């Protein structure tokens, strides 16, 4: 047993071994910030700060983010903590007024798109979007179950439908993550067909198998790496992924429409379908404003997920995966006239999606 392991056995719940291999306490997180003091001093004197100093500060902050735990304080990931703090804060800020809501919900998609672009480009294994998804679901369900059901006139049947959509969405999302590894190629695939070699990991793979630089493995019929679920979407979990999108759209659309037509003055569009008409007085009470902002967030998420769902349905119709779609150099007529060697026709593509047998790639993985 080395010295580090020996010392870790005697740690209290608020102590930890830091990056300098020294015993430290979480109460000392605000002390001994020499590197940060030097950087601030250089900035005040209009001098540059080296990238090494910035990296050292970030590493120190990451190391000092701890929570008390039995046997020593546990480290918290910075990208996992940010959504937990940022999402409720943005909701509270947006509830302060009309124009503040407009600014928040206009800049939020731009911010998330930029962060997603950076993470995908650097191929970093970040939990930012996965935690953001969990926090979004938790906050929407909590707001609906506590202030919405208590304050607004929600029928018991409507409440049960919302809970059903929520349970189905969480179940499909969990199955998407649990079945993701079944598409991973863990070794050389042996087949009677002419095998190909992955240019990244040099494994022997079959056609329509592509490498994921985030999961660090080859994936059978890889569509894309879903940062929101923190897993790769391949042949084994593609149906569950589509079910997750569909159930999420239903849950968010139903939630937003139910809140908006109850909190605002509604009008009847057709039969029992109602739409909000006048929402001018919701910001006079912080509780109603919070409920209204939750509905707006659900509505914005519905639009984005619906666009993604339509895009995935179009790819299924074309008989191509997301990876193959992005690899197309020429997308003529939205891909209709592009080269699609694996397409079997519109109806047969959908038939194979729902009821088709497992591909030779998936069969080879189980041999």
N, C-alpha and C positions, 0 to 999 in steps of 0.2 A: 504494500500500500504506500503510495507516494505522499508527500507532505500536503498537497492540495486536497486529496481525498481525506486525509486524516483530520485536517482542519475543518472540512465541510461537515464532518460528523458532529462537531461541537458548536455549530452555529445556532444562534437563536433565530426566531422567526423573522427578525428584521435585519439580519446580517447576511453578507454574501461575499464571495471571492470575486474581485473586480478584474478588469482586463490586464492590470499590472500584476496579477497573481497575489494581491494583498487583501487582507481581511478588511471589510468596510461595512458601514452601517447606513441604512436608507435615510436616517436623519441628517447624515453628512452630505446629502446630494447637492445642497445649495452652497457648500463650502469647497474650498480648494479648487476654485475655477481659474487657475493661473493662465491656462491657454486662452480662455474666453476673455479674461481681463486684458491680455496682450493684444488680442484681435480688436477689441473695442478701443483700446488706446491708439492703435495704428489707424483705425478708421477715423477717430476724432482728429488725428493729425494729418488726415487726407493721404494716408499711405496705403499701399496695397496689402492684401492679405493672401498668403500663399494657399494653394489648394490643399497642401499637406496639413496646414493648421485647421482649415475648415473641415477636412475629413476627420482629424483628430477630435474636434469638438462634437461632430455628429456621432462618432463612435463612443465618446464619453457619455453623451446624452442617452444614447441607446443602451449603454451598459448600466446607467444609473436609474433607468426606469424599472423599478422593482415594486413588487407587492409582497407584504408579509405572508409567509407560508411556513408550514411545519418543516423543520430541517434546513431553513435558510430562505431568504427572500428570493422569489422567482422573477426572472427577467420578463418584461413586457415588450413586445415588438412595437416599434414606433408606428409603422404603417397600420397596425391593428388598433392602436389607441386613437389615432386621428379621427376615423369615422365615428367612434363612440362619442367623441366630444363635439365634432363638427356638425353632424347631422341634427342632433337636438338643438344646437345653438343656431343653426340656420333656420330651423322651424320657428324658434322663438323670435328671431329677428324679423322673419317674414311676416309674423303675426302683428307687427307694430303698425302697419299701414298699407294702403293700396300700392303706392309707388315702390315701397320697400319690397313688397311681394313680387312686383313686376321685375325689379332689378335682380332679386335672388333667383327667381325661376327662369330668368333669361340667361344669367351668367352660370348657373349650375351645370347645364348640359355642356357648355363650353369648357368649364373647369374639369369635369369628369372625362370629357373626350381628350383633353390635353394630357391628363394623368394617365389615361389608358394608352395613349400613343407612346408616352415615355416608357411605361412599363413593358409594353409589347416590343418596343424597339430595342430596349436593353435586355430583353428576355430574362427579367428578374422574377424570382418567385416571391411575389408580394401578396399579402393577405388583405390589402386595402379594400379591394372591391368585394371580396368574399365577406368581410366583416361589414361592409356597407350594405350588402344584401341582407344579412342577418338583422342588422339594426333597422333597416327599412321595414322588414316584415314585422319585427317586434314592436316598433313604434306605431305602425298603422293598426295592427291588431289591438294594441293597448289603448290607443285613442278611441277606436271604435267600441271596445268593450267597456270602457270606463265612462268618459264624458258623453259619447254619442248615444249609447243605449240608455243612459240615465237621463240625459237632458232632452234629446230629440224624440220625436214620436216614431219609433221604429217598431214595426210589427214583428211578432215572434217568428213568423214564417221567413221574413226578410233576414232576421238575425241568424236563423238556422242555415239559410242559403249561404250567407257570408262565411259562417264557420265551416261549412262543407267545402266551399271553394278554397278556404285557407288550408284546411287539412290536406286536401288533394294536392295543392301546390307544394306544400312542405314535403309530402310523401314523394312526389315525383322528383323534386329537387334532390332529396336524399338518395333516391334510387339512381339518379344520374351520376352522383358522385361515387356511390358504392360500386356501380358496374363499370366505371371508367377504366379500371386497370385490366379488364378482360380484353380490351383492344390493344393493350401494350404488348409489344414484341420483346420478350425477355431473352431470347436467344436466336440462333440461326434457324430459319424456317426451312425445312426440307420438303420438297415437293417434286412431282414429276415434271412440273412446268419449269421453264427457264427462270431461274432465280435472278433477282437483281441485288445489287449491293448498295446499302445506304452510304452516301458520301460523307456523312457526319460520324456515325458510330460504326460504320463498316460491317453491319450485320447483313446476313443474307435474308432478303425479304421478297415478297411477292408483289405484283403490280397493285397500285392504288394504296400503297403503304408509304406514309410520309413521316419524317422526323419532326418532333416537337422540341424546340430548343429550351422551352421552359420546363417541361416534364423530363427532358433529357432521355427520351426513348422514342422508338418508332411506333406509330399508331396506325392500326388498320382502318382504311377509309377515313382518315382524319379530316374533319370538317374545319375545326378551329380550336384554339385554346380559349375556353370560357373563363375569363378572369372573375366574373360575378359568382361562379360556382367553384372556382379554383380547381378545374380539371379539364382534361382534353375531351372533346366530343368526337367520338369515333363510331364504328359500326355497332359496338356492344351497347352503347347508351344513347344513340341518336334518337330512338323513339321516345325514350324517357325525357330527353331534352326537349323535344317538340311538345310532349305532354306538359312539361313544366312551363313552357312559354304560353301554351293555350290556357292552362289553368290560372297562370299569373295575370294574363290579360282579362280573363273573366272576373277574377277576384278584385283586381284594381278598378276595372270599369264599373263593376257593380257597387263597390265601396264609394267611389267618387260620385256616381250618379245618385246613390241613396243619400249621401250626406248633403250634396248640393240641392237636391229637390226637397230636403227636409229643413235645412238651415235657411235656405233662401225661399223667395216667393216663386213657386213653380207654375208651369202651365202644361196642359195636356197636349202632347204631340199626336199620339195615336193610341186609342183604346186605353190601356193602363200605363202606357209609356209616358213619362213626364220628364221635362227639362227645366233647369233653373231659369228664372226670368230676371229677378231683381235681387242682387246680393249687396246692396249699398250699405246696409246697416250691420253687417257682421263684424266690422272692426271696432264697434263701440264697446264690445265686451271681449276681454282677452281669451275667455274660454271659447266663445263662438269663433273668434279669430283663429285660435289654434285648430279647431275642428275644420274650419274652412281651408286653412293652409294645408292640412293633411289631405283634404279632398283634391286640392290643386296639385299636390305632389303625386297623388295616386293617378290623377288624370294625365299629367305629364309622363309618368312612367308607362301608362297604358299606351300612349301614342308611340313612344319609342319601342316598346316591346311588340306592339302590333306591326310596326314597320319591319322589325327583325323577323317576326313570324311569317309575314308575307314574303320576305326575301328567301327564307328557308324553304317555304312551300314552292317557290319558283325554282329553286335549285333541285328539289325533288322531282319536279315536273321535267326539268331538263336532263335529269339523270347524271348530275355531277355533284361532287362534294364542294364544300367551301374552299378547300385548298386548291382543287382543280379549277374552280371558277377564278380564283385570284391569279392562277398561273396562265390563264388564257391571255395571249398577247392581243388578240382581236376579238372583241365582243360585238359581233354583228347582230343587229336586231335583238338586243338584250340576250344574246347567246343562242338564239334560235338557229342561226346559220353558222355558228361556230362549230369547230370540230369537237364532237362528243362521242368518242368510240365506245363508251360503256352504256350509252342510252339505249333503251329498248322501246321507246315510244312513250307518249304521255301517260296512257292508262296503265301500261305494264310497269312503268317506273313507280307509280303509286301502288300497284298491286304488290310489287316486291318490297316496297317500304312497309306495308302493313302485314302482309302474309308471306313474303318471300322467304325461302330457306336461307340458312346461314351460308355465307360465302366460303370459298375455298381457303381464304386467308384465315378466317375464324376457326375453321375445321383443322387447319394445319397447326394452329397455336395450341390445340388441345391434345395433339398427338404426343 
